[in-house]
Amino acid sequence: MPNIRQQFIELKDLVLWDENARFPDKYFNKPDEELIEYICSKKNFKIIDLAESIVKEFDLPQLEKIVIYSLNGNNIVLEGNRRLVAYKLLNNPDLIKNPQTKNKLIELKSKIDINDNFKLECLVTDDIEQGFRYIERKHLNNNHEVAWGDNERTHHKARRGKASAKELFKVEITKIVKDLDLPTAMKESVLGHGYVTNFWRILESEPAWKEYGFKIDSEGKLQMQDKNFKDKLKVIILNVLQKQDFSGNKIDSRSLNKNKEKEEYIKSISNEDIKKVESEIKNQTKENIFGDETIEIKPINQKRSNPKSTTRSYLIPKTCILEISETKINNIYRELKNDLLLDDSLRAVPNAVGVLFRVFLEISIDCFWEKNGFTFKTDTKLAGKITLAADFMEKNKIAETKQLKNIRTVATDKNNLLAIENFHSYVHSYKSQPTSSTLKLKWDNLQEFFEILWSSLKSKK
C-alpha cells in the first residue's frame, strides 16, 4: 500500500515547495513571501481568478486534496501550490504588494470566514516518491480526465434549465444532426474538435435564421419553416468536413467571416447539391475484407503539413547553412549540426548540447566583436556583449529591429525561455537539465541572428 494518509492541516502549518516546477532555480530555499510574490506576478497563473472561485464555492467541500511531503516537521505542499497561495492571500492580503490586487483580496476576504487555523484536507506522505506520483498523475497525465467539449457543456446547461436561447438552439440542432441518415463518423466529426466552429458559424448566423425560418418556442424547442432544411443540413455537414462547397469555394473561418459571405453560401445550396451528398459519401466509403464499412471524409486537394521543427534529430537543422571561417567555431557548429544526437532516444545528449550551444553563442559574439575591432574588459558579462552587438547591428544596418528581437530577449528578459540565465544554468547548475525539444526551440528562435552575424563577417572579410 502507498505510504499516504489523509489529514486536515491548518493553513498556518502549510508551506510552499520551492522546488515546484513553477519556480525558476533561483527561487530554491526562498521564503514563502518571495514565492507568493513570484506566483502572483505571473498573469497566466490566474491567482485572483482562483481566489474568486474559492470564495464563490466556499460552502462546498474541498474537491481536490492538497498533497503534502512531511519532512522534519514541515508540511511541504508538493501538489496544490497555486491553491495554497490563493488561500494564504485570502487569509492575509498584506502578503501581496500590488495595491490594486490587495484591495481585491480584501474585498474577497470580507465574504468568507478564514484565518490561520482554517483547515485544508491533505494527503500526507513521508516518501517523496509517492508524492511525485500524484504530481505526475495531475500535471503529466491530466488526472486521466477528458474535458467536456462545447456540446457537452451546452447539454449540461440545457438539462439544468440554465441554457440561453443560443445554447438551446445548439442542443436542438445537435439532436437533428444525430438523427440524420448519415454515417455516424460524419456526424461525430462535424460536432467534434476541428470542424464544429465553422459548422456553428454557418448555422448560428443571421442569414441562416432568416433563410430557414428558425425560432425557439416557449418550450425551448426549435421550429423552422424550410421543409428541406434537413437535406440542406447534410450538404452543410459534408461541405464543412471537406472545407469547401461543391463549386470549390473554401468553407473556413476567412470565407465565412461576414454575414454577406454566409448568406451567399447558404443561398447557393441547391437541389443538385442535395443529390451530390449521397454519391460523395458512397465514393468516400470503403469496405474491408470482413465487410465492415468505414468512411473518412477528407478535404478536397488536402495538402500535407510540414512536421514540427522540433522533430529533427540534431540541434541545427540541415537547412541552416553557416559559413564560418574560424576553425574551432566551425567545428562546434558542425558537431551541433551533425554529431550530437538530440532526439527522444536513449542515445540523445541534451546536457552536452546545452553546454556546447552556450559556448557557440558566446564565442560567436566574441568573434563578431574582435572582427569589428572592439575589445572588452575581462569582467564584461555576456548579456552586455549581446545587447551591444544588437545595437551595433541595428545602427550599422546589418539587421532590422524585428530581426534582433529574440537575441535582445536573451540578454534582457530573465523570465523568458531564451534568457541567458538559462544558458548559464546548463553549465553551472547541477540541477538544471535542458530537454531536447527546448534546445531545438531555442535554436529556431536564434537561428536568424546567427545567420546575420556570420553573413556579416563573411562580407566583411
C-alpha angles and dihedrals in degrees: 000000000000115000094247131129132182118237140161110231128189118246094241090059096055121092131191121250108244092198093057111134089243090068124074117236093260090068093065110126092008119142122256092256093063093042090052092048090052095050091048091051091062110084092195090063088065095206095167091050089052092048090051092052091048091054093045092051098033092123092057122089114258108272101193119045120221114241114227131196108205109213126165092335094312123120102217114191108227095170122027102039093140092051091046090053090051092050093046092050092049088051094045116015089180088078089080122069100201105098095208093051091044092053090050091052092048089054091050093046091056089065098057140046106241133145142149090289095055107127128223124197109246142181107222128199136173089203112077092198089063088052090051089057089062092046092052093046090052103038105025100036100028089237087289089282128145111212121227116258126221093274094051092050091049093049091050092054092046092052090048091052091242101107123123122228089262091053092046088053090054092050092051095046090048090055091051092049092051091051095050120114092248133115111279091235091061094050093047092047097052091049093044136079115303100028109037095082094060091041092058091038087066101039099041092051124111092242090056093050090049097044097046097033096236119188134166109220128212091272093054094254123139118242124189136184099207107090091195094053095112092054091048089048089060089056091050091050093051093045092050091050092048091042092228140062125246091271091058096254113144121255105203142110093283097047091047097043098113133044090240091059091046091049092051091051095046093049091047093065105108139182088258089058090052090055092048093059094071095048092045092052090049091053091051095048118097130190124212126213091272093056095252115144124220131179131199114179107205128190111262113259090009112193125210115244122228114260120253111281091232093064091080118108100232137046096247117050119233090242091065110092117185118180103211118178096189108092100214095045091046091051090053090048090051093048091051091047102041114010114038109073116223107177134107095277128106088251093065116115107201094158092055091045092048092053094045092046088056090049092048091052094050099044091045088056092045091050091049092054095044092051089050092052100253130130131188136206114264092249095055109123124232092239090060092049091051093051092048090048091054091048091049093049093049095045093049093043093243089131138008123248094252091051090059097048096098097045090049088053089057090061102035113030110070093181095053125101088238094053116137088230088068091052090050091051090059087065106029107030119081090199105044114090123178122223124227094242093048092052093049091048089053092051091049089056095047102036094093090055093051091048091052093045096051093039090055092051091049093053090044091055 
